[in-house]
Amino acid sequence: MPARDNPLPERNGHAESPADSIDLLVEAEALRNALGEAVNRAARLVAALRVYRKERRALASAFSSLRQLNLGP
């Protein structure tokens, strides 16, 4: 409860709602943009990991083939 010497500001009889302090549409658009960026980043990461896995398998196969040739002294 406010002190008598420090009254609440005039609100014309209405309580301030949280929606009054932020623009909900701007917040929704910002969130949508952030989520879209996250989806794009995740897709690029998945693609890079697939390439990495394919290269790793190819190298493992090549090393295995070289070991089978027994080219050592």
C-alpha positions in Angstrom: 0.0 0.0 0.0 1.5 3.4 -0.9 2.3 5.9 1.7 0.1 9.0 2.0 2.9 11.4 1.1 3.8 9.2 -2.0 0.5 8.6 -3.9 0.2 6.5 -7.0 0.3 8.3 -10.3 -3.0 9.1 -11.9 -4.2 6.3 -14.2 -7.7 7.6 -14.8 -9.1 4.8 -12.7 -7.4 1.9 -14.6 -4.7 -0.3 -13.4 -1.6 -0.5 -15.7 -1.4 -3.8 -17.4 1.8 -5.5 -18.5 0.7 -5.2 -22.1 0.7 -1.4 -21.8 4.4 -1.4 -21.1 5.4 -3.4 -24.2 4.2 -3.6 -27.8 3.0 -7.2 -28.1 3.0 -7.3 -31.9 6.7 -6.0 -32.0 7.6 -8.7 -29.4 5.8 -11.4 -31.4 7.6 -10.4 -34.6 10.9 -10.3 -32.9 10.4 -13.8 -31.4 9.3 -15.1 -34.8 12.5 -13.7 -36.4 14.7 -15.2 -33.6 13.1 -18.6 -34.0 13.5 -18.5 -37.8 17.1 -17.7 -37.4 17.5 -20.6 -34.9 15.9 -22.9 -37.4 18.3 -21.8 -40.2 21.3 -22.2 -37.9 20.2 -25.7 -36.9 19.7 -26.7 -40.5 23.2 -25.5 -41.4 24.6 -27.3 -38.4 22.9 -30.6 -39.3 24.2 -30.3 -42.9 27.7 -29.6 -41.7 27.6 -32.6 -39.3 26.4 -34.9 -42.2 29.3 -33.8 -44.3 31.7 -34.4 -41.4 30.3 -37.9 -40.8 30.6 -38.8 -44.5 34.2 -37.6 -44.6 35.1 -39.4 -41.4 33.6 -42.7 -42.9 35.6 -42.2 -46.1 38.8 -41.7 -44.2 38.2 -44.7 -42.0 37.6 -46.8 -45.1 40.7 -45.5 -46.8 42.9 -46.2 -43.7 41.4 -49.7 -43.5 42.2 -50.4 -47.1 45.8 -49.1 -46.7 46.2 -51.4 -43.6 45.0 -54.4 -45.7 47.7 -53.7 -48.3 50.4 -54.3 -45.8 52.8 -51.8 -47.4 55.0 -51.6 -44.3 58.8 -52.7 -44.3 
